[in-house]
Amino acid sequence: MASMAPDLSVSKMSLEDRIALITYGKGAMPPQQGILDAATISGIAAYIEEFRD
Ligand code: HEM
């Protein structure tokens, strides 16, 4: 994939871990801290659950 980002529909990460990953970044994924506030990050992390089968 051009962005190198994983398919979120197959993510098995817990909600808590996903919030931390979005906040602090990991590997090629840039941190969103200072870009998105904590409430927005929590909302996105919960929304990603809907991508799962
Ligand atoms: C607000 C924006 C973003 C959100 C909500 C988001 C969300 C996520 C989540 C939830 C994961 C974990 C998937 C899993 O393994 O279960 C992830 C991983 C990753 N994302 Fe993002 N992402 C964002 C922006 C980006 C951007 C801009 C890039 C690339 C320029 C990116 C690249 C990656 C990569 C490479 C990983 C794999 C990290 C690793 O396991 O080493 N992400 N992202």
Backbone and ligand atoms as CSV (ligand in chain L), in Angstrom:
chain,resi,resn,atom,element,x,y,z
A,1,MET,N,N,0.855,-1.196,0.000
A,1,MET,CA,C,0.000,0.000,0.000
A,1,MET,C,C,0.889,1.243,0.000
A,2,ALA,N,N,0.545,2.214,-0.803
A,2,ALA,CA,C,1.393,3.391,-0.969
A,2,ALA,C,C,1.639,4.140,0.338
A,3,SER,N,N,0.613,4.227,1.188
A,3,SER,CA,C,0.752,4.968,2.446
A,3,SER,C,C,1.505,4.156,3.491
A,4,MET,N,N,1.666,2.849,3.268
A,4,MET,CA,C,2.257,1.916,4.229
A,4,MET,C,C,1.341,1.686,5.430
A,5,ALA,N,N,0.147,2.266,5.425
A,5,ALA,CA,C,-0.763,2.116,6.565
A,5,ALA,C,C,-1.497,0.777,6.482
A,6,PRO,N,N,-1.720,0.111,7.619
A,6,PRO,CA,C,-2.389,-1.190,7.615
A,6,PRO,C,C,-3.897,-1.080,7.375
A,7,ASP,N,N,-4.506,-2.217,6.979
A,7,ASP,CA,C,-5.948,-2.313,6.780
A,7,ASP,C,C,-6.627,-2.332,8.150
A,8,LEU,N,N,-7.342,-1.264,8.496
A,8,LEU,CA,C,-7.930,-1.147,9.834
A,8,LEU,C,C,-9.101,-2.090,10.052
A,9,SER,N,N,-9.660,-2.680,8.975
A,9,SER,CA,C,-10.774,-3.621,9.141
A,9,SER,C,C,-10.298,-4.937,9.751
A,10,VAL,N,N,-8.984,-5.185,9.703
A,10,VAL,CA,C,-8.458,-6.422,10.291
A,10,VAL,C,C,-7.640,-6.138,11.555
A,11,SER,N,N,-7.721,-4.910,12.044
A,11,SER,CA,C,-7.005,-4.557,13.268
A,11,SER,C,C,-7.546,-5.330,14.468
A,12,LYS,N,N,-6.656,-5.861,15.287
A,12,LYS,CA,C,-7.070,-6.586,16.490
A,12,LYS,C,C,-6.619,-5.838,17.741
A,13,MET,N,N,-6.233,-4.596,17.542
A,13,MET,CA,C,-5.740,-3.800,18.659
A,13,MET,C,C,-6.895,-3.411,19.597
A,14,SER,N,N,-6.621,-3.351,20.898
A,14,SER,CA,C,-7.655,-2.918,21.850
A,14,SER,C,C,-7.890,-1.415,21.706
A,15,LEU,N,N,-9.033,-0.967,22.193
A,15,LEU,CA,C,-9.372,0.462,22.121
A,15,LEU,C,C,-8.290,1.306,22.805
A,16,GLU,N,N,-7.867,0.836,23.974
A,16,GLU,CA,C,-6.850,1.560,24.744
A,16,GLU,C,C,-5.515,1.665,23.971
A,17,ASP,N,N,-5.093,0.534,23.398
A,17,ASP,CA,C,-3.843,0.530,22.623
A,17,ASP,C,C,-3.959,1.415,21.386
A,18,ARG,N,N,-5.153,1.428,20.779
A,18,ARG,CA,C,-5.353,2.221,19.558
A,18,ARG,C,C,-5.287,3.719,19.879
A,19,ILE,N,N,-5.861,4.103,21.007
A,19,ILE,CA,C,-5.788,5.508,21.421
A,19,ILE,C,C,-4.321,5.911,21.601
A,20,ALA,N,N,-3.535,5.036,22.255
A,20,ALA,CA,C,-2.111,5.333,22.480
A,20,ALA,C,C,-1.359,5.418,21.157
A,21,LEU,N,N,-1.654,4.481,20.229
A,21,LEU,CA,C,-0.945,4.478,18.947
A,21,LEU,C,C,-1.252,5.741,18.139
A,22,ILE,N,N,-2.515,6.148,18.112
A,22,ILE,CA,C,-2.878,7.355,17.365
A,22,ILE,C,C,-2.222,8.586,18.010
A,23,THR,N,N,-2.201,8.609,19.340
A,23,THR,CA,C,-1.635,9.763,20.050
A,23,THR,C,C,-0.133,9.885,19.819
A,24,TYR,N,N,0.581,8.759,20.018
A,24,TYR,CA,C,2.050,8.803,20.018
A,24,TYR,C,C,2.701,8.358,18.712
A,25,GLY,N,N,1.911,7.756,17.797
A,25,GLY,CA,C,2.478,7.261,16.553
A,25,GLY,C,C,3.243,5.978,16.768
A,26,LYS,N,N,3.666,5.353,15.676
A,26,LYS,CA,C,4.469,4.128,15.753
A,26,LYS,C,C,5.082,3.893,14.385
A,27,GLY,N,N,6.367,3.592,14.350
A,27,GLY,CA,C,7.013,3.326,13.066
A,27,GLY,C,C,6.808,4.488,12.111
A,28,ALA,N,N,6.223,4.204,10.947
A,28,ALA,CA,C,6.015,5.232,9.920
A,28,ALA,C,C,4.791,6.106,10.194
A,29,MET,N,N,4.009,5.716,11.212
A,29,MET,CA,C,2.798,6.508,11.500
A,29,MET,C,C,3.127,7.715,12.366
A,30,PRO,N,N,2.803,8.913,11.880
A,30,PRO,CA,C,3.147,10.124,12.638
A,30,PRO,C,C,2.234,10.333,13.843
A,31,PRO,N,N,2.750,10.826,14.975
A,31,PRO,CA,C,1.913,11.108,16.142
A,31,PRO,C,C,0.874,12.185,15.846
A,32,GLN,N,N,-0.305,12.038,16.455
A,32,GLN,CA,C,-1.385,13.017,16.252
A,32,GLN,C,C,-1.537,13.948,17.459
A,33,GLN,N,N,-0.711,13.731,18.481
A,33,GLN,CA,C,-0.740,14.590,19.664
A,33,GLN,C,C,-0.380,16.010,19.232
A,34,GLY,N,N,-1.165,16.996,19.662
A,34,GLY,CA,C,-0.921,18.371,19.248
A,34,GLY,C,C,-1.611,18.717,17.942
A,35,ILE,N,N,-2.066,17.675,17.221
A,35,ILE,CA,C,-2.806,17.877,15.969
A,35,ILE,C,C,-4.291,17.659,16.252
A,36,LEU,N,N,-4.582,16.542,16.956
A,36,LEU,CA,C,-5.953,16.227,17.370
A,36,LEU,C,C,-6.001,16.255,18.896
A,37,ASP,N,N,-7.104,16.765,19.478
A,37,ASP,CA,C,-7.199,16.752,20.943
A,37,ASP,C,C,-7.626,15.357,21.421
A,38,ALA,N,N,-7.515,15.122,22.745
A,38,ALA,CA,C,-7.753,13.785,23.307
A,38,ALA,C,C,-9.164,13.269,23.002
A,39,ALA,N,N,-10.164,14.163,23.060
A,39,ALA,CA,C,-11.544,13.740,22.796
A,39,ALA,C,C,-11.711,13.291,21.344
A,40,THR,N,N,-11.066,13.989,20.428
A,40,THR,CA,C,-11.149,13.637,19.007
A,40,THR,C,C,-10.460,12.297,18.757
A,41,ILE,N,N,-9.289,12.088,19.364
A,41,ILE,CA,C,-8.572,10.823,19.206
A,41,ILE,C,C,-9.415,9.661,19.747
A,42,SER,N,N,-10.046,9.845,20.917
A,42,SER,CA,C,-10.913,8.799,21.488
A,42,SER,C,C,-12.068,8.484,20.540
A,43,GLY,N,N,-12.656,9.524,19.955
A,43,GLY,CA,C,-13.770,9.340,19.029
A,43,GLY,C,C,-13.360,8.573,17.786
A,44,ILE,N,N,-12.188,8.897,17.235
A,44,ILE,CA,C,-11.681,8.201,16.047
A,44,ILE,C,C,-11.381,6.739,16.390
A,45,ALA,N,N,-10.764,6.523,17.563
A,45,ALA,CA,C,-10.408,5.159,17.982
A,45,ALA,C,C,-11.661,4.290,18.106
A,46,ALA,N,N,-12.756,4.874,18.629
A,46,ALA,CA,C,-14.018,4.138,18.748
A,46,ALA,C,C,-14.631,3.897,17.366
A,47,TYR,N,N,-14.550,4.890,16.507
A,47,TYR,CA,C,-15.115,4.788,15.148
A,47,TYR,C,C,-14.469,3.661,14.343
A,48,ILE,N,N,-13.148,3.456,14.542
A,48,ILE,CA,C,-12.422,2.421,13.807
A,48,ILE,C,C,-12.999,1.022,14.081
A,49,GLU,N,N,-13.606,0.809,15.275
A,49,GLU,CA,C,-14.237,-0.482,15.598
A,49,GLU,C,C,-15.304,-0.843,14.551
A,50,GLU,N,N,-15.955,0.171,13.977
A,50,GLU,CA,C,-17.021,-0.063,13.000
A,50,GLU,C,C,-16.503,-0.638,11.679
A,51,PHE,N,N,-15.189,-0.551,11.453
A,51,PHE,CA,C,-14.624,-1.076,10.198
A,51,PHE,C,C,-14.499,-2.598,10.236
A,52,ARG,N,N,-14.584,-3.173,11.426
A,52,ARG,CA,C,-14.403,-4.621,11.563
A,52,ARG,C,C,-15.617,-5.371,11.044
A,53,ASP,N,N,-15.375,-6.577,10.530
A,53,ASP,CA,C,-16.465,-7.405,10.012
A,53,ASP,C,C,-17.347,-7.920,11.153
L,1,HEM,C1,C,-5.714,10.640,12.239
L,1,HEM,C2,C,-5.027,9.900,11.392
L,1,HEM,C3,C,-4.702,8.442,11.634
L,1,HEM,C4,C,-5.352,7.472,12.347
L,1,HEM,C5,C,-6.659,7.608,13.126
L,1,HEM,C6,C,-4.590,6.242,12.235
L,1,HEM,C7,C,-4.919,5.023,12.839
L,1,HEM,C8,C,-4.077,3.917,12.911
L,1,HEM,C9,C,-4.295,2.720,13.697
L,1,HEM,C10,C,-5.512,2.451,14.569
L,1,HEM,C11,C,-3.245,1.899,13.495
L,1,HEM,C12,C,-3.031,0.491,14.116
L,1,HEM,C13,C,-3.533,-0.610,13.200
L,1,HEM,C14,C,-3.293,-1.988,13.788
L,1,HEM,O1,O,-2.180,-2.516,13.635
L,1,HEM,O2,O,-4.198,-2.548,14.427
L,1,HEM,C15,C,-2.319,2.572,12.604
L,1,HEM,C16,C,-1.088,2.077,12.204
L,1,HEM,C17,C,-0.278,2.672,11.250
L,1,HEM,N1,N,-0.518,3.857,10.590
L,1,HEM,FE1,FE,-1.983,5.169,11.036
L,1,HEM,N2,N,-3.485,6.482,11.449
L,1,HEM,C18,C,-3.513,7.825,11.061
L,1,HEM,C19,C,-2.604,8.475,10.254
L,1,HEM,C20,C,-1.557,7.864,9.604
L,1,HEM,C21,C,-0.710,8.492,8.613
L,1,HEM,C22,C,-0.844,9.930,8.151
L,1,HEM,C23,C,0.176,7.545,8.203
L,1,HEM,C24,C,1.277,7.602,7.187
L,1,HEM,C25,C,1.811,8.720,6.724
L,1,HEM,C26,C,-0.087,6.329,8.950
L,1,HEM,C27,C,0.615,5.154,8.855
L,1,HEM,C28,C,0.500,4.069,9.688
L,1,HEM,C29,C,1.415,2.958,9.760
L,1,HEM,C30,C,2.669,2.781,8.919
L,1,HEM,C31,C,0.940,2.090,10.755
L,1,HEM,C32,C,1.604,0.778,11.227
L,1,HEM,C33,C,2.461,1.130,12.432
L,1,HEM,C34,C,3.255,-0.054,12.915
L,1,HEM,O3,O,2.629,-1.076,13.276
L,1,HEM,O4,O,4.483,0.041,12.946
L,1,HEM,N3,N,-1.139,6.565,9.783
L,1,HEM,N4,N,-2.843,3.781,12.246
